[in-house]
């Protein structure tokens, strides 16, 4: 936001460090932030982002960060139990404070603190000094007690997570929020008190005999009452002196009975502006950041995106990338080889000397992208080969021979993408030895991005500028660093046998694409539109009035105020009722309206996400849809897809099948769907070695029926649908580490019943519990877990002092070896099936993978042969104690094949 600058004076920013740190620590986030070493980092990350934004947006000339010290202050001498009721300082936050301070120093910001005083007093003193110097002062804090310092030259800036950014609180804004002007805020606080600091206000002292005897019987002065009293009497003292004139009895009695407490509260709430500081305003001038310290901190804490932003905004804050560090010697754009020299060089390259290749891509990084040029570098010589032209020439012919030579080792970052784009240009790529994107992902699956620049920045602490030759140089440098790490971490076999060959398979999948029938989707869109219209009528009828179904506020009012359904919970930020899916699912058991709302939302989302969106993704040249598969996405090793994301098409329900009907085979061809049956449960049996589970799978029993028999003591012939549903929830609940609370939510049972089910499960499948306990212990001792094939996943939060964080980490530790192994098996099956189909020279081609399913497209004459090959390769992909089973179907569209 733009700050008012009526005077044109310089700006002084005063940061209430602990207010911002606590705000950051308790900020909601989808996942925990931890450093590579397992340190929680959310508070540091958000705090630094806030500082960076303030500096960038407002460019203050003077800047200070005030911290509280642990030593007692004058307020503790006034009131022995001051802040006594505050909960213990969170341990997961205490370990972050040193890094908060280090970042302040690295950013060139002065830390100010004084023993015997709080940060508020330090800020108050500096604010008054700034006023005397004629500075425009801005106090950055979330605490409204700072409002007492606001005057024409001093304002409070409250950071906000909302899009509008900070809230500027001047005198008018303070009066709007509190109801009194800044000069009366202390009087207002003296009446209301502050429970967080144990300041009583006009009420008994906390823990006193008066409080225990009367505390719950009396109504004391709240914010509105305090506002009314200060407006009426002007000051605390005047209100206390004229208590008999107050109309409301409870206020009158509070002023009469608790005068001493209110006067003490005013003393405690008053911010001092006379703290003896050993520095002046001139010593708060904004300094240049310390580049090396910022780089060190960002790398230590894993703040790759922050480091990138620091370097982009101020290149001087980070070490420049130099040719020696990259390993590119003295190569510059002027020293790139000429076309004729490149031809000679390519023909002379020896098989033992790998060449790094970097592709310059125009457009999106997928099938629609265009490969414009290749950078090549062997550590001594660099070359730039343009590919934009379709004209064949001697240079392109030499490049074609080199790229297709399997005996010429190559280093690439994202070989799948390069292979795909070269394939579009009818150029083959063989001999890839190192894929640094895959190296980066296998070694650091928690990193948010694995692009070349991201990986280089994370590992080297400096940025690639994009100069010619630098992409290939950076790739070569990464390979030299990461290849030994892959071997040291025991990831070489996983890389060579699964991930690298899979990149070839995925490039072929993306190149072939899948055929979509837009006419089917157009009809489906009309059907969904009609169904949504009918649902709207039903919903309005059930509600007794028309309202905007898409409006959470209106829906919440209908459910919880008009219909009086139980469980209404207001969101703190907006004040409206929560109408998220989990809330509606609970309500749907009692009332038809929330059931209809869930149905409406499902249809509306599928219509917008797939039915209406898929036709727009059809490539006009090929007439097919070419999704992008991401090998370096999910932390468990599962593949993800984008443009469009096909992984979220519902599995096994009416809506998912309807959408699948639009995925069709070419004329004369059929689709083959091959889906692993209960693969994660089979992996659990194999990895745990549980004899009961293994026996059930070897005998091809219905595993959910078997679990129902073991837990409920009901023979399969006597089991109901409910028995099997409960058993299925328990089986998969174990895999995902569900607690009794989570299982109860899934099964509709009580928490105690759910715990009994879990206990019964582990009594019967004792080896499963032993295995899961061992996985958690391994995670606690090493900080990570592995799949059957050695894929690793760090679990840095496993030893967190925060119970909820630790419990989530334990669930991840239990689930990752199972889900990750299932993902590895599917990937290996893709490689083997693809290889065999090519080896037997069939036209059948793999076109999709979604979750545990592979989809193939086969000419009619090859369907039966292809089915046999696919089943053999998938079921015999790896020797297991439990047999793997694949369900195979065929049809003219994906729905029929399911």
N, C-alpha and C positions, 0 to 999 in steps of 0.2 A: 504494500500500500504506500501511497505517497504521503509523507508527513508534511504538515503545514509548516511553512517557513516564512512567517510574516516578517520576522526581524532580519532574516538572512544571516543569523548568527551561526556559529559552528555548533555541532551536535556532540553531546556527551551521552553515551549509552552506559547504563548501569545494570548489570545482570544479577538477578537474585538466583544464584547457582542452584541452591538446594530446591527451590520451588520448581525450577525447570527440570532438575534431575528426577525428582519424585514424579512429576508429570510424565516424563519420558518413561520411567520405570513401569508405571501403571497403564501406559497407553496400550490399547488393544492392537494386537498383531495376529495375523493368521498362523504364523509359526515363530518359534523362539529363535532369537539371534544369538549365535555363539561363535567364538573365535575358533580357528583351527586347533587350538590347544584345549578347547572345552570351556573357556571362560564365557559367562553370559555377557552380552554386549549391547543389549537393546537400549539401555539408558544412555550409554556412551554414544551410540549411533544417532539416536534422535536428538540428543543434546548438541552434538557437533553439527548435525544438519541445521538445527535452529540457529546456532551461532553463524554458520556459513551464510545462511539466508539473510540474517540481519546485516552482516557485513556487506554482502553483495548488493542488497536492495537499498540500504540506507547510507553506506559509506561514511560512518561517523568519524570525526577527527579525534575523538577521545573515547576510550572504551575501558571499562573495568568490570571484573567478575568478582563478586563478593561471596565468600564462603563463611559458614558457621564453624566455630571451633568447638571441640569437645569440652573445653574448660568451662567451669561455672561462670555465669554472667551476673550483673547486678540484679537482674530479675529473680534469680535463684536466692539471692540474699533477702530480697523483699518478701518472697513467697516460697517457702521451702518445697512445696509440692508443685511448683511451676513446671508444666509439661510432664508431670508424673504419670498421667494416664495415657501417654503416647505408647503405642505398641513398640516392641523391640525393633530396632533398625534391621531391615531385611538383609540377611547375609548375602543374598545374590546381588544386592545393590552395593553393599560395602566393598566388595572386591572390585567394583567398577569405578569407584571414586578416584583412585590414583590415576586411572587413565583419563578421566574427565579433566583432572588438573593438568596432566601432561599435554592433553590436546589444547587446553587454553594457552599454555606456555608455547607450544609449537605454532599456534596461530598468531603469536606475538601480542597476546592480550595480558594485561596486568592483573594478577590476582591480589585482592585486597582483603585483609582480615585483621581483627584486633582482639586479643584475649580480654575477656571480661565483658564483651559486647557481642550482639548478634549481627548477622549480615544485614538485617534491616536497619540497624543503627549506623553501620558503615555506609550503607546506601543513602540514608537520610543526611548524614554529614556531607558526603560528596555532592549530593543534590543541592544542598544549600550553598556549598562552595561554588558549584557550577553556576548557580543563580547569581552569586556575587560577581562572577566573572562574565556574566552576560551570555552564558551558553544556553542553548535549547536542550533540556535534559529529558531523557526518556528512560524510565525504569521498566525493565523487562521482567515481569513476574506474573504468576497466576494468583497471587495472594491479594485479596482486596483490602487488607489492613494497610497496604501501601497507599491507598487512596488518600490518606491524611496528608501525604506529601505533595499532592497535586496543587499547582497554582499556575498563574499565567505562563511561567517559564518551564514548569516541570509537569510531565504527563506520564501516565502508566501505559505501557504497551503489553497487552495480554496476548501471548501466542495462542493460536488456534489451529486445530487440525482440519478445520473446514476450508473450503476452497477460497473464501474471502481473505484468508490469512489472519494477520493480527487485528486486535480490537484496540483502537486508540481511545484512551479514557482521559479526556480533559475535564475541566470543572463541570461542564454541562452534563457530560456522560456519567460522571460520578453521582451527580444529583439524580440522574435518571435511574441508575442502578440501585443506589442505596436509599435515596429519598431525601438525603441531606447534602449540603455542600461539603467540600473536602475539609474545611476548618472544623466541622462538627462530627467528623467520622469517629474521632477518639471518644467523644461523648456517647455516640451511638454504640460503639463497641463496649463501652463500660456498662451499658444497660443490658446488652444481649449476651455478653461474654463470648468466649471462644473455647468450646469443649476440646478442640484438638490441642490447645496449649494449656488446658486446665484452668483457664481464666473464668471465674465464676459468673461475673456480671452481677445483676441485682438479684442474687439468690444465695442459698447457703454455700459455704465452702465445700468443695468435693470431699466426701468422706467424713464430714462433721456429723455430730449427733442430730443437729437440726435437719440436715439433708436426709439422713436415714429415717427420721421420724415423719418428715413431711414431704420429702422429695417427690413422691409419686402422687401426692394428694393435691398439690398446688399447681396453679398455672402461672408461670413466670413471664417475664417480658421477652417477647420474641422480636424478630426484625421489624414487623409492621408496627408493633406497639412502641418500639424504640424510636422509629421514625416519627410517629405521631407525637410522642412526648418531647422529642428534641424540637420539632416544629412548633410545639406549643410553648415550651419554656426556654428554648435557645441553648441551654447548657445543662450538663449533668447536675452541677451544683444547684442550679435554679430549680430543676425538677425535684431534687431531694429536699430542698428547703420548702417547697410548696406542694408536698405530697398530698395534703388534704384536699387540694383543688382537683385532683385527678378523679375522673368519673368512674372508670372501671375499677371495681373493687380489688381484683387480683394485682393490678398495677399499683394501686394505692398502697396495698399491704407490702408489696415487694420494695417499694421506695422507702416505706416507713421502717421495715424490719431489717433491711440489708444495706443500709447506708455505707457502713465500713467496707463491705465487700465490693460495692460499686466503685467507691473511691480507690480502693486497691486495684480494681480491674482497670481503671483509667490509667493509673501509674504503670501497670504492666503493659497495657496496649499502646502507650505513647512511644513513638519511635524517637530515639535521641538524634539530635543533629549537632552534637558537640563532642563527638568521639575524637580523642587525641590520636591522629594518624601521623605516621612518619613519612608521608609523601604528599605532594600537591597535585593539582590538576595537570600541570605540565608533564608530570611523569606518567600520565595516562594516555599520552598521544599514541594513536594506533601505529603499531610497528609492522614491518614486513614479516610475513610468515617464515618459519624456519623449514626450508624444503626437506632437508634430510630427516628431521624429526617427524614431519608429516608422513613421509614415505614409510619410515620405520614403523610408526604407529598403525597406519592403514594396513600394511602387510602383516603385522603381528596380530591384528584383530580381524583380518579378513575383509576389510572395507574396500573392496575393489571398485565398486561404483563410486564411492566417495573420492577415492584417489584419482579416478579418471576425471571427475568433475573438477577437483582442485587443479589438475594439470591442464585441463581444457580452458578453465577460466584464467589461470595465471601460470603459463608455461614456466615462468621463472621459479615457481615454487617447487619444481621437481627437476631432477637431473635430466639433462637432454640425452636422448638416445644417441649413442655414438657408434660409428662403424666398427670399432674394435669390440665393443660389448656385444654387438650383434653377430660378430664373426664374419662380417662382410669385408674385412680388410679395408682397403682404400677405395672400394668401388663407389663411384658417383655416377649420376646420370650421363655425364660426358664420357665416362669410361666403359659404358655398356658396349658389348661386342657388336660389330657391324653384322649385317645379314650374311655376308659371305663368310665371315669369321665364325658365325654361329653354326653354319652348315658343317664346316670343318670340325668345329669343337664337338658337336653332337655325334659326328661319326667317329670321333677319336675317344669318346668317353669310355672308360674302363668299367667293367662290371663291379669292381670292388669299391668304386667311388660313388656314393649316393649323391643325387642331385635334388635340391629342394625346389618345389614347384609351387607358385602362388598364382591363382587365377583372379584376374580383375573382372568382376561381374557387374553388369548393368541391370537395373530392375530388381525384382524380388529374388531372394536366394532359394529358388525352387525351379520347377519345370519352366515357368514363364520367364526366368532370368536369361540373360544373354552373356556368354563368355566373350569378352572383347580382346583380352590379351593374356599371355602367360609370362610370368617372370621365372627365370631359371637361375640357380646359383649353386655352385659346387664347392664353395668355400674359398675359391680363388677368382673364378671368372663368373660374370653375370650376363644375362641376355634377356632381352624383351622381344617376345614374338607376338605380333598383332594377329588376331583371329577374326576381326570384324568383317573382313572381306571373304567372299565365297570363292574367290579366284585361287586356283591351285598354282603354286609357284615352287621353286626349288627349296626355299626356306620352309614353307609349310609341309612339303613332302618329307624333308629331313626331320621336322618336328614330329610328323605322323609316325615315321619309322621309330624314332626314339621313344615316343610315348607308348607305342604298342609293343615295345621290346620287353619281354618279361625278365630278361637277364640284366637289364639296366636298372639298378635299385633307385627308388624314388622316395622322397619325403614330401608329404602333403598335409595340409591342415584341412580336414573335412574332405576326405577322398571320395565319399559318396556323392557330394555335390559336384566336385570336379568331374567325376566319372559321368554323372548324369548330363552335365552341360557339354562335355566333349562328345558324348553319345549323340546328342542333338546335332552336333556338327559333323557327325559320322566319323569320329576319331576315337579309337580305342585307347584305353589306359590299362597297362599291365606293369607288374613289377613294383607296386607300392609296398614299401618296406615299413615305413613309419607314418602313422597318421597321428599328428600331434593333438588333434581335437579329441580323439579317442583316448590317447594317453592322459590328457588333462582330465577327462571325465572319469576314467577308471581310478585315477589317483585322488581326485577331489570331487566326489559326486555331490557334495553339499554346495559347491560354488554355484552362483546364480547364472553364470554365463560362461561359455567355453569357446567363443569366437577367438580368432587369432589375437586381436588387440586386447581382448579381456584376459586371455591366458597369459599373454606376454606381460601385461601390466601387473597381473597378480604375482607372477614369478620373478619378474625383473625389477618391478617398482618404477618403471619408466614407460613412456608411451611411444608407440610407433607413429611416425608422422605421415606415412603414406608416400614417401619419396620412392621413385623407381628403384627396384632392387631390394627395397627394405622388407617387403612382404615375404619374399623368398628367404632373405637373410634372417628375418625373425623366426620363420618356420624351422630353418636349419638349427638356429640357436636353441629353440625349444626342444627339438629332437635330441640334441646333445645333452641337455639337462634332464629330460624326462625319461629317455630310454633306459638309463641305468636305474632310475627309480622304479620303473615297471618291473624290471628283473628283481630288484631288491625286495619289492613288496609281494613277490610271488604271483604277479598278474600276467606274466608272459604267455602262458598257455591260454588263458581266457582271451587275451588280445588276439593271439595268432589263430586260435581254433574257432572262436565265435565272433568277436566284434569286427575284426578286419575283414574276414570273408563275408560277414553279414552286410557290410557296406556295399559290396558288389550286388548282393541280392536286392537290397533296398533301392539302389540306383535303377536296377531293372524294373522293379515294381513301380517306381515313380514314372519311369519313362513310358511304360505300357499304359498305366492308368486303368480306370474302370469306366465302363459305359453306363451312363445315366439316361433314362428315358424322360425327357422334360414333359411330354404329354401326360404321363402317369402322375407326375408331381403337380401339374396344373389341375388335373381332376381332383387330386388329393387336397390341394389348397382350397378348392371350392367346397369340398366335403368338410374340411376342418372349419371353414368359415361358417358353414351352416350349423355344424355341431356347437361351435362357440356361441352362435346366436341363440340356439335352443338352451344351452347351459345358462346363458345370461338371463333368459326369461325365468328359468327354474330358480336360479339364485335370487333374483329380485322377488319372486313369489315367496320363497322361504324367508327372506329378510323382511317381507311386508312393505318394501319400498324399493324404488330404483336408486342405485348409487354406483359410483365408479369402482368397478371390481379391481382395477389396477391400482387404486389408491389405498395404501396400507392404513392411512389415517381413517378414511371412511369405513374401511372394512373392520378395523379395530373397534370403532364406535358401535358398529352394528352388532358385532359378536359379544362385546363385553359390557356395553352400556344399554343397548336396546334389548338384546336377547338374554343378558345377564349370565352368559356362560362362564364357568369357573376358570381360574388360572390366568386371568388377565395380568400382564406384566408390562408396565410402562418403561420405555427406553429412556435412559437418563438424558441423552443429548436432545432428542426431539420432543420428549414428553408423550409421544403417541404409543399406543399398544403394539407389542411385538406380534406380527402375524407371519413369522417365518414358518417354514414347512414343519419343523419339529413341533411347534405349538399347535398347528392345524391338525397334525396327525393324531395328537392326543385328544383334541376336541372332536375329531371325526368319529371316535368311538361312542360319543354321546349324542351327536347331532348331525343331521344330514347336510346342513349348509356348509360346514368346513370340508366335508367330503367332496361336495360339488366344486368348491373353490380349488381344492387340490387338483381335481380333474380338469378344471378350466385352465389352471396354470400349466399343467402338463401339455395339454393340447396347444396352448398359445406359444409356449416355448419351442415345442417341436416344429410348429408351423413356421415361426420366424427363423429358427436356427437351421432347419434342414429343408422342409418342404418348399419354402419360398427362396431360400438361400442357395441350395445346391445347383439349380439351373444356371445361376450367375457364375458358378465356378467351372463350368464346362469350357474347355479350351476350344476356341473357334477353329483352330487348325486341325486338331485331331478329333474333335467331337467327343472327347472323353474327359473325365475328371482326373486330375493328377495331384493327389494330396502329397504333402511332404511328411516323411517319417523322421522323427528326431531320435537318434541314438543316444544323445547326451542330454536327456531330459529328466525322467523320473529317477529319484534317488535309489530306488530298489533295482534299477536296471531295466524296467519295463519300457517298451517303446511308446512314444506319444506321436500324435499326428496334428498337423495344422494346415490351414488353407485348403480345404476345411478340416476341422477336427472330427474324425469319424469314430473316435474312441468312446464318445458319449452317447452314441445311438443306443437307446434302451435295449437291454438283452432280455429276450424271452417273454415280452409282453405284446399286446395287440398293437400298440403304437410303433414299437420298434420293427415289428414284422411288416406293418403297412409301409414304412419308409424303405425297408429292404426290398420291397416289391419293385421299386423304381431302379434298383441296381440290376441291370440286365446283361445277358450275354450277347455277343455278336450273332447275327443270323447264321444258323448252322452250328453254333457252338453252345455249350452248356456251362453253367457255373457249378463248381464242386466246393462244398463247405465241409471243412474238417475241423472238428472242435474237440479239444482235450476234455475228457470227462473227469471232473473233480481232481484236477491235477495238483492243487495245493494240498488237499488232504492226503493224496498219494505221496507227495513229497514229505509231508509230516510223518507218515508211517515209515518211509525209508530212512529219514534222518534221525528219527527217534528210536527206530528199531523196535517199536512196540509190537509184541507178538500177536495181540488181539486184533489190532488194526491191520497188520500185515496179512493175517489169516483171512480176515473179512474181504480184503481186496483180492487176494489170490483165489478165493472161491467165488469171486464176482458177485458178492452179496450187495444188496442195497445198503450203503454205509450208514445212511440216515435211519433206515429201519433197524439196522444192527445197533446203533447207538441208542435208539428208543428202547430196544429190548434190554440193553445193558443197564440203562438208567431207570426206566420206568417199570421194568420187569414184565413187559407185555409182549407176548409172542407176535411175530409179524402178521399172522393171519387175523389177529384180534386188534391190530393197531388202527387208529382212526387217522384222518388227515391231520388232526391237531397234534397227535403224537409225533408224526413225521416232521411237521413244521417246527415243533419245539426242538426236536433232535437236530434238525438242520441248523437252526439258530445256534445251538450249543456247539456243534462241530465247527462252524465258521467263527463263532465267538471266541473259541479257544485260539484259533489261528491269529485273530486280530487282537488278542490280549484283552478281551472285554472283561470289565469288572462285573460284580453282581449287579451294580446299578445299571450298567450298559446292557447287560443281558436281560434284565427285568424290563427295560424300555423296549427291547426288541421282541420279547415274548409275551408281554402283557402280564407277566407274573409279578409277585412282590419281590422286594430285594432279598428277603430271607429265603424265599423259594428258589430264586435264581442262584443264590449261594449254595443251596442244597444240590441243585443240578450240577454246578461246577464241581463241588466236592465229590459227588457220585461219579462224574466223568473221570476225574483224576484217580479215584480209587480203582476204577476198572481199567483205565489206560495209564497205569503208573509210570511207564517209560516215557510217556508224553510229558508228564509233569517234570520228570527228571531231566529230560532234554531241554524244556523251556527254562527251567531253573538254571541249567548249565549255560544257556545262551545269555541270560541276564548276568550271570556271574562273569562270563567272558567279557561282556560289554563293560561291566564295572571295572574290571582289572585292566583291560586294554583300551577302553574307550571306543571300541568298534566291534562289528560283527561281520561274518562272511557267509556267502552262499556256498553250496556244495562245490561250485566251480572256482571258488576263491575270490569272487567279487566282494569287495569290502565296502562297508558303509560306516562312517564314523557316527557314533551316538554320543556327542559331547555333553548332552544334558543328563546323562545317566546317573551322575553323582551330584546333581543339583540339590541345593538345600531346600528349594521350593518343591513342595509335595506334588502339586499338580504337574509341574514341569517334569519332575522325575518319573511320575506315573506314565505320562505320555511317552517319555523316552523308553521306558520298559516295554510298553506296547510296541513301539517301533522296533526294539531289539528282538522281540519275539517274532514279529511278523516278517521282518526283512529277509532272514535266511530262507523262509518258506516261499514268500512271494517272489523274491529275487531268484531263487533256484528255479521256480516255475517259469520265470521270464527267460532265464538262461536256457532251459530245455526247449522252449518254444523257438528261441533264436537259433539254437543248434539244429533243430528240426527244419527250420527255414533254409539253412545253409545246405543241409543234406538233401532235402527234397528238391531244391533248386538245382543242385549239382547233378543229381541223378536224372532229372528230367532232361537236362542238357546233354548228359553223357549218352542217354538213350535216344537222343535226337528227336524228341517229341516236340510238337508245337504247343503243347499245354504249358501255360504260364501262370505263375503266382501273381495275383493282382491286389490282394489286400491282406492285412492282418489286423484283427481287432481283438484285444484281450487274449484269450486262449484259443483263438480261432484263426485258421488260414483259409483264404478263398482263392480258388484257381479258376481259370477259364480254359476250357478244352474243346477242341473240335469234336463233333459227335462221334466220330470213329475212334477217338482216343479215350473216351470217358472211362470205360471199364478198366483199361490198362492204367490210366492215370490214378484211378481210385486205389488200385492195388499198390502202386508205387508210393502214393501219399501215405496210406495206412502203414505200410512197412517201415517207411523212414520215420514217421512220427512215433509209432509205438515202440520201435527199436532204437530210438535216438541215443539212449544211454542205458547201460545195465543197471536196473533198479531192483530192490528187494520186492517191490510191489509192481505188478504189471501196469503199464500205461495203456489207457483205452481211448480210442478216438471214435467219435460219432460222425459219420460221413453221410451227406445227402447231396443230391443233384437236382438241378432244375434250370428252367430258362431264366429265372431271376433268383436273387438271393433269398427271398422269402421261401420259394419252393425248395431251395437247397437246404434250408434250415429244417 
